[in-house]
């Protein structure tokens, strides 16, 4: 039984890209919680607009419970999913959780330069740079609860290699039972 690996962190830190590559490298199933939510419930921006953030967070909690019942996954969580301590305990209980990090200017460049057409409801408004800075500050204490993996000035392959090295070290450091 292989414990799940969960990637969290702010939008634009590379969670989906890194998780997909990590899953391929480890021969595991890849799950992107945002993609799964969209497939089941519709566009995230529409959920926020029509039903509110609280409804979206409840959908995330239900999904966390579902994924925690499975093994051997690499999960890219939504940027706010593990901010709720209850959700973090549910999905991260037996999992190895890594928080991908990046500086605010890197995040903004990645999000603004995102060619996928992804709508970022939390950055709506006249000052997305200020909003990134504010949200990072608000979320800092929760994100620090998880092992930090910087992504600034690193290729996705470098970040994947870093995580695999951390996983290998952790496995070697565990006492045999």
C-alpha positions in Angstrom: 0.0 0.0 0.0 1.7 3.2 -1.2 0.8 6.4 0.6 -0.6 9.2 -1.6 1.6 12.1 -2.5 -0.2 15.5 -2.4 1.0 18.7 -3.9 -0.4 21.9 -2.5 0.6 25.6 -2.9 -0.6 28.8 -4.4 -1.9 29.0 -7.9 0.9 29.2 -10.5 3.5 27.3 -8.5 3.3 24.3 -10.8 1.2 21.8 -8.9 -0.6 20.3 -11.9 2.6 20.1 -14.1 4.8 18.7 -11.4 2.2 16.2 -10.1 1.6 14.9 -13.7 5.4 14.4 -14.2 5.9 13.0 -10.7 3.1 10.5 -11.3 4.6 9.4 -14.6 8.1 9.1 -13.0 6.8 7.0 -10.1 4.3 4.9 -12.2 1.3 6.2 -10.2 -2.1 7.6 -11.0 -2.3 11.4 -11.4 -5.3 13.3 -10.1 -5.8 17.0 -10.5 -8.6 18.0 -8.1 -9.5 21.1 -10.1 -9.9 19.0 -13.3 -12.0 16.5 -11.4 -14.2 19.2 -9.9 -14.8 20.8 -13.3 -15.7 17.4 -14.8 -18.2 16.8 -12.1 -19.6 20.2 -11.2 -18.7 22.6 -14.0 -16.2 25.5 -14.3 -14.7 26.6 -11.0 -15.3 30.3 -11.9 -19.0 29.5 -12.4 -19.2 27.7 -9.0 -17.6 30.7 -7.3 -20.0 33.1 -9.1 -23.2 31.2 -8.8 -22.8 29.2 -5.6 -20.1 31.0 -3.7 -16.7 30.0 -2.3 -18.2 28.2 0.6 -19.9 25.7 -1.7 -16.7 25.2 -3.7 -14.8 24.5 -0.5 -17.4 21.9 0.5 -17.0 20.2 -2.9 -13.2 20.1 -2.2 -13.8 18.6 1.2 -16.0 15.8 -0.3 -13.3 15.1 -2.9 -10.6 15.0 -0.2 -12.5 12.4 1.6 -12.9 10.3 -1.6 -9.2 10.6 -2.5 -8.0 9.8 1.0 -9.7 6.4 0.7 -7.4 5.5 -2.2 -3.7 4.6 -2.3 -0.8 5.2 -4.6 -2.0 8.5 -6.1 -0.2 11.7 -6.9 -2.7 14.5 -6.3 -2.4 18.1 -7.5 -4.7 20.0 -5.1 -6.4 23.3 -5.7 -4.4 26.2 -4.3 -6.8 26.7 -1.4 -7.9 23.1 -0.8 -5.5 22.4 2.1 -5.9 25.8 3.7 -8.8 24.3 5.7 -7.2 22.3 8.5 -10.0 19.7 8.4 -9.5 19.1 4.7 -5.7 19.0 5.2 -6.1 16.3 7.9 -8.5 14.3 5.7 -6.4 14.2 2.5 -3.0 14.6 4.1 -3.5 12.1 7.0 -1.5 9.2 5.6 -0.2 11.1 2.5 3.2 12.8 2.0 2.3 16.5 1.4 4.6 18.9 -0.4 3.9 22.7 -0.8 5.2 24.1 -4.0 6.4 27.7 -3.5 7.3 30.6 -5.8 7.8 34.4 -5.4 4.8 36.6 -6.1 6.4 38.0 -9.3 7.0 34.5 -10.6 3.4 33.5 -9.8 2.0 36.5 -11.5 4.1 35.9 -14.6 3.0 32.3 -14.8 -0.6 33.0 -14.2 -0.8 35.9 -16.6 1.2 34.0 -19.2 -1.0 30.9 -18.8 -2.1 30.0 -22.3 -4.6 27.4 -21.2 -7.4 30.0 -20.7 -7.8 29.1 -17.0 -9.8 31.7 -15.3 -8.5 32.6 -11.8 -11.6 33.9 -9.8 -9.5 34.9 -6.8 -7.4 37.3 -9.0 -10.4 39.1 -10.5 -10.2 42.8 -10.2 -8.0 45.8 -11.0 -4.8 44.8 -9.1 -4.0 41.1 -9.6 -0.4 41.7 -8.4 -1.6 43.2 -5.1 -4.1 40.3 -4.8 -1.4 37.7 -5.2 0.7 39.4 -2.5 -2.3 39.7 -0.1 -3.3 36.1 -0.7 0.2 34.8 -0.2 0.4 36.7 3.1 -3.0 35.4 4.3 -2.1 31.8 3.4 1.5 31.7 4.5 1.0 30.2 7.9 -1.1 27.3 6.5 1.3 26.7 3.6 4.2 26.5 6.0 2.6 23.5 7.7 3.8 21.4 4.8 7.2 20.6 3.5 8.3 23.5 1.2 9.6 22.9 -2.4 10.7 26.0 -4.2 9.9 26.2 -7.9 11.4 29.6 -8.8 14.1 29.4 -11.5 13.8 25.6 -11.7 12.5 23.4 -14.5 9.6 21.1 -13.8 12.1 18.1 -14.1 14.3 19.7 -11.5 11.4 20.0 -9.1 10.3 16.4 -9.7 13.9 15.2 -9.1 13.9 17.2 -5.8 10.7 15.6 -4.6 11.8 12.1 -5.6 15.0 12.6 -3.7 13.0 13.8 -0.6 10.8 10.7 -0.9 13.8 8.4 -1.2 15.5 10.0 1.7 12.3 9.7 3.8 11.9 6.0 3.0 15.6 5.3 3.9 15.2 7.2 7.1 12.2 5.3 8.3 12.9 2.6 10.8 12.1 -0.9 9.7 9.0 -2.3 11.4 
